Amino acid sequence: MLRLGFYGGSFDPPHVGHMAAAQFFARELQLDELLIMPAAQAPLRGNPSVDAAHRLELCRRTFDYPVCDIELQRIGASYTIDTVLQLREQYPAAELFMLIGTDQLAKFTQWHRWEEILQWCTVCALQRDTEPLQTQLPVQLLSGFSPVQISSTRLRGMLAMGEEVTEYLTPAAWEYMQTHKLYIEPNLPPKRLQHSRNVAEAAEQLAQLHGADVAKAKFAGLWHDCGKYMAEHGWMHGAVGADILQQHMGIEDEEVLDAVRYHTMGRENMSMLEQIIVAADLTSADRDYPDVEHVRALAQKDLAACCRYIMEYKARAFLARRAAK
């Protein structure tokens, strides 16, 4: 009987840790075949950072196993039970194994029709830490795996910050990322992305002028609007953006997070980096409102005065819009 395994995930991006897990899985279970299954949209994880075609190609350049696109062909959320049933139909005589990690095992009972998954295949949980696995679920536990200390979340943050990442990627995957400039800019519409690039440039110049951390200023400027289209109310997008950077990209620098969080509304006693992003957002090259040259001059000379002027300007604009309704 064919022993067929499948290893699914967002693979956003895939890295050498994923490859090591797949190799361990195939070896320990003595699989005849192992399929890599990138998901279009995992229901419990949200939308991936890059589109399916890029992640599919990155998987092909990372794994030494066949990469299957059946989940990418679906529209909307990708449910594992649908994959299991489709594989059952394609391989009726195969013994089917599904690989998951301990993080997924902890949430397994939240999966769509999880009881049926257990009926149709053997679920194998790969232990990734030193704590022994404990579960009442009828799953096969695999121990003895030495994980690579990297995650896709952390890798996204490192890529966005311009840090060295080649030890975590295969050369082919890294080459593809560089060619297509993946994970280095926020996923925004073209006009908004250009504005973010302009803000990053303005922030870089202001940081150089006022003696702030240039790398942090450039990063916060580039990503300041990453929550723009996820916030129900526009003025909340700074807080949403900071949450995206922290939860989805593993950014832990509180100075950077606060600069993104408060760039719209500001706050008392703002740090220099926060003031730089507030000023850069309103003085970037694409801004053309009546007072922009005055605000640019203030930003060059006095950041605090510039931010006060900006907040007063925003307040006047807000009251004018309210009065016009």
C-alpha positions as a printed Julia matrix, in Angstrom:
325×3 Matrix{Float64}:
   0.0    0.0    0.0
   1.25   3.47  -0.91
   2.19   5.49   2.16
   1.28   9.05   1.13
   1.94  12.08   3.29
   1.03  15.73   2.83
   2.43  18.8    4.52
   0.3   21.92   4.29
   0.64  25.52   5.33
   0.74  29.1    4.18
   4.52  28.87   3.59
   4.69  32.64   3.76
   7.57  32.25   3.04
   8.82  28.65   3.11
  12.21  28.26   4.78
  14.81  25.64   5.68
  12.93  24.85   8.89
   9.96  23.71   6.83
  12.28  21.62   4.67
  13.87  19.97   7.71
  10.41  19.12   9.09
   9.34  17.57   5.78
  12.5   15.46   5.61
  12.03  14.24   9.2
   8.4   13.42   8.53
   9.2   11.44   5.37
  12.01   9.53   7.07
  10.25   8.7   10.34
   7.04   7.53   8.67
   8.85   5.78   5.8
   6.68   7.52   3.25
   6.61   6.46  -0.36
   5.55   9.96  -1.4
   5.22  13.34   0.28
   3.22  16.23  -1.17
   3.77  19.89  -0.2
   0.44  21.77  -0.02
   0.62  25.58   0.05
  -2.74  27.03   1.13
  -4.53  29.88  -0.59
  -6.0   31.27   2.62
  -5.78  29.43   5.92
  -9.01  30.13   7.89
  -7.26  30.52  11.25
  -4.3   32.54   9.95
  -5.65  35.24   7.62
  -4.4   36.28   4.21
  -0.79  35.52   3.24
   1.61  38.39   2.54
   2.29  37.52  -1.11
   0.08  35.97  -3.75
  -0.32  32.28  -4.36
   1.78  32.12  -7.53
   4.86  33.45  -5.71
   4.44  31.13  -2.72
   3.95  28.17  -5.05
   7.2   28.94  -6.85
   9.03  29.53  -3.57
   7.88  26.1   -2.37
   9.19  24.52  -5.56
  12.53  26.22  -4.92
  12.63  25.16  -1.26
  11.41  21.57  -1.04
  12.82  18.41  -2.6
   9.3   16.99  -2.78
   6.44  17.49  -5.25
   4.47  20.69  -4.66
   0.71  20.31  -5.15
  -1.51  23.31  -5.97
  -4.95  21.81  -5.33
  -5.6   24.15  -2.4
  -4.52  27.16  -4.42
  -7.18  26.35  -7.01
  -9.95  26.95  -4.48
 -11.66  30.28  -3.98
 -11.78  31.67  -0.46
 -10.75  29.84   2.7
  -8.89  26.57   2.29
 -10.22  23.73   4.46
  -8.05  20.7    5.17
 -11.03  18.32   5.08
 -11.56  19.21   1.41
  -7.92  18.38   0.7
  -8.18  15.07   2.54
 -11.31  14.03   0.65
  -9.77  15.04  -2.68
  -6.62  13.03  -1.97
  -8.79  10.09  -0.9
 -10.52  10.25  -4.26
  -7.24  10.5   -6.19
  -5.44   7.81  -4.16
  -8.19   5.42  -2.98
  -5.78   2.64  -1.97
  -3.21   4.86  -0.21
  -2.58   5.14   3.5
  -2.78   8.89   4.09
  -0.7   10.86   6.62
  -0.99  14.54   7.47
   1.87  16.45   9.15
   1.18  19.26  11.6
   3.24  21.02  14.26
   2.5   21.37  17.95
   1.16  24.9   17.38
  -1.44  23.53  14.97
  -2.24  20.58  17.24
  -3.23  23.03  19.99
  -5.86  24.52  17.65
  -6.84  21.33  15.86
 -10.32  21.08  17.39
 -11.08  24.52  15.91
 -10.52  23.21  12.4
 -13.48  22.78  10.08
 -14.88  19.21  10.41
 -11.81  18.08  12.32
 -13.41  14.82  13.44
 -13.73  13.73   9.81
 -10.07  14.5    9.17
  -9.17  12.0   11.9
 -11.43   9.42  10.27
  -9.88   9.7    6.82
  -6.16  10.03   7.56
  -3.51   9.61  10.24
  -2.67  12.97  11.75
   0.99  13.2   12.8
   2.11  15.96  15.15
   5.75  17.0   15.01
   7.15  18.14  18.33
   9.08  21.39  17.89
  10.07  22.12  21.47
  11.46  20.41  24.54
   8.11  20.01  26.3
   6.53  16.57  25.83
   3.32  16.61  23.83
   0.12  15.84  25.68
  -3.17  15.38  23.86
  -6.31  13.28  24.1
  -6.68  13.26  20.32
  -5.93  10.04  18.41
  -2.86  11.42  16.64
   0.6   10.0   16.08
   3.24  11.97  17.97
   6.72  12.28  16.45
   9.58  13.19  18.78
  13.31  13.59  18.28
  13.09  16.47  15.81
  15.61  19.32  16.19
  13.89  22.39  14.75
  15.61  25.25  12.97
  15.12  28.34  15.15
  13.19  30.42  12.63
   9.55  31.08  11.8
   7.86  32.61   8.77
   6.66  35.48  10.96
  10.16  36.32  12.12
  11.52  35.86   8.6
   9.02  38.35   7.18
  10.15  40.93   9.71
  13.82  40.3    8.98
  13.24  40.63   5.24
  11.31  43.88   5.71
  14.05  45.29   7.96
  16.76  44.37   5.44
  18.48  41.92   7.81
  20.62  38.96   6.71
  18.38  35.95   6.01
  20.27  33.71   3.59
  20.95  31.03   6.22
  17.2   30.43   6.46
  16.44  30.17   2.75
  17.59  27.95  -0.08
  19.7   29.83  -2.65
  17.0   29.32  -5.29
  14.27  30.76  -3.06
  16.44  33.73  -2.06
  17.24  34.47  -5.7
  13.52  34.42  -6.55
  12.69  36.75  -3.66
  15.33  39.23  -4.77
  14.21  39.11  -8.39
  10.57  39.77  -7.5
  11.26  42.02  -4.48
   9.09  39.95  -2.16
   8.45  40.79   1.51
  10.35  44.08   1.4
   7.37  46.43   0.97
   3.79  46.52   2.28
   1.05  45.04   0.12
  -0.75  48.26  -0.83
  -2.4   49.69  -3.96
   0.14  51.38  -6.29
  -0.72  54.96  -5.34
  -0.6   54.25  -1.61
   2.61  52.28  -1.99
   4.23  55.2   -3.81
   3.15  57.5   -0.99
   4.74  55.11   1.52
   7.98  55.1   -0.46
   7.93  58.9   -0.45
   7.33  58.98   3.31
  10.23  56.56   3.83
  12.5   58.87   1.85
  11.32  61.94   3.77
  11.75  60.11   7.09
  15.26  59.03   6.12
  16.23  62.64   5.34
  14.71  63.98   8.57
  16.46  61.28  10.61
  19.8   62.23   9.1
  19.14  65.9    9.77
  18.0   65.48  13.4
  20.33  62.65  14.43
  17.78  59.84  14.72
  18.14  56.18  13.74
  17.99  56.29   9.94
  17.15  52.6    9.43
  14.23  52.73  11.87
  12.91  55.94  10.36
  13.04  54.54   6.83
  11.32  51.3    7.89
   8.57  53.05   9.89
   7.98  55.46   7.01
   7.68  52.67   4.48
   5.26  50.61   6.62
   3.33  53.41   8.34
   0.19  52.84   6.22
   0.27  49.02   6.16
  -3.04  48.99   8.1
  -4.7   51.61   5.89
  -7.2   49.27   4.21
  -7.87  47.07   7.23
  -9.2   49.73   9.59
 -12.94  50.4    9.71
 -12.24  54.06  10.43
  -9.34  55.78   8.71
  -7.9   57.36  11.87
  -7.44  53.88  13.4
  -5.12  52.59  10.71
  -1.99  53.51  12.65
  -2.94  51.23  15.53
  -3.96  48.5   13.1
  -0.65  48.86  11.27
   1.34  48.51  14.48
  -0.6   45.36  15.31
   0.15  43.94  11.84
   3.85  44.62  12.28
   3.9   43.03  15.71
   1.65  40.01  15.16
   2.15  39.24  11.47
   5.78  40.23  11.06
   7.29  39.72  14.48
   8.51  43.32  14.87
   9.21  43.9   18.57
  10.89  47.3   18.53
   8.48  49.45  20.54
   9.94  52.68  19.16
   9.12  51.59  15.61
   5.69  50.25  16.61
   4.79  53.51  18.38
   5.93  55.56  15.38
   3.47  53.66  13.2
   0.77  53.54  15.87
   0.64  57.31  16.5
   1.53  58.74  13.09
  -2.05  59.84  12.4
  -3.31  61.2   15.72
  -0.07  61.9   17.55
   0.14  61.99  21.35
   1.81  63.87  24.19
   5.55  63.51  24.67
   6.19  61.85  21.31
   9.65  60.38  20.73
  11.85  61.85  18.01
  11.06  58.89  15.74
   7.32  59.39  16.25
   7.67  63.08  15.39
   9.7   62.22  12.3
   7.01  59.89  10.94
   4.24  62.4   11.67
   6.23  65.07   9.84
   7.34  62.8    6.98
   3.77  61.71   6.33
   2.67  65.31   5.78
   5.8   66.56   3.99
   6.5   63.72   1.55
   7.11  64.54  -2.11
   3.53  63.67  -3.13
   1.91  66.15  -0.72
   0.61  69.37  -2.34
  -1.83  70.98   0.14
  -1.62  74.79   0.56
   0.58  74.85   3.69
   2.98  72.09   2.66
   6.05  74.28   2.05
   5.65  75.93   5.44
   5.32  72.51   7.1
   8.42  71.24   5.26
  10.4   74.23   6.52
   9.23  73.59  10.09
  10.19  69.91   9.83
  13.72  70.9    8.86
  14.09  73.33  11.76
  11.9   72.16  14.67
  10.17  68.77  14.73
   8.06  69.54  17.79
   6.77  72.76  16.28
   6.1   70.96  13.02
   4.03  68.27  14.76
   2.01  70.88  16.68
   1.26  72.66  13.44
   0.25  69.4   11.75
  -2.12  68.43  14.56
  -3.69  71.88  14.53
  -3.99  71.7   10.73
  -5.71  68.31  10.98
  -8.08  69.61  13.65
  -9.05  72.6   11.5
  -9.59  70.34   8.47
 -11.72  67.96  10.52
 -13.91  70.77  11.87
 -14.29  72.21   8.38
 -15.49  68.85   7.05
 -17.96  68.53   9.93
 -19.32  72.02   9.3
 -19.77  71.29   5.59
 -22.06  68.31   6.26
